[in-house]
Amino acid sequence: MNNQISKEAVRRGKEGFSLIELIIAVSILAILSAVAVTNVKKHIDKTNKVATMETIQAISSALTTYSLDHGGKYPESLNALVEGDDPDIKGGADALNDAWAQEIKYERLKNGRDFKLTSAGPDGDFGTDDDLTSK
């Protein structure tokens, strides 16, 4: 009878996971999660940069259309593109923001006959290496 009880106890102990096995499994999951989060962040940054460059292109096209309609001159500010009954850009002032919800900087050049658009990029500061620009 004693022999039978100890066999039963050993069999019951083998049915679950040991603490070491659980710690190893949780550690592996943590490492995989960290790698996944890092990769997702890289893809989000890349997607935001592409979206911002597309926004800059759309604003550039709208500025060119505006210029053609106004004797070759560009507007004083980008707000002229979203105002009026038939705006050049739909979506209001939000359509003039980059993918990080920051305003795109507009500069008129050469006596108002050229322009430059700049996004501050992911860091939100103008004049740094991550700025995105039309020129």
Buried (B, 14 or more C-beta within 10 A) or exposed (E): EEEEEEEEEEEEEEEEEEEEEEEEEEEEEEEEEEEEEEEEEEEEBEEBBEEBBEBBEBBBEBBEEBBEEEEEEBBEEBEBBBBEEEBBBEEEEEBBBBBBEBEBBBEBEEEBEEBEBBBBBBEEEEEEEEBBBBE
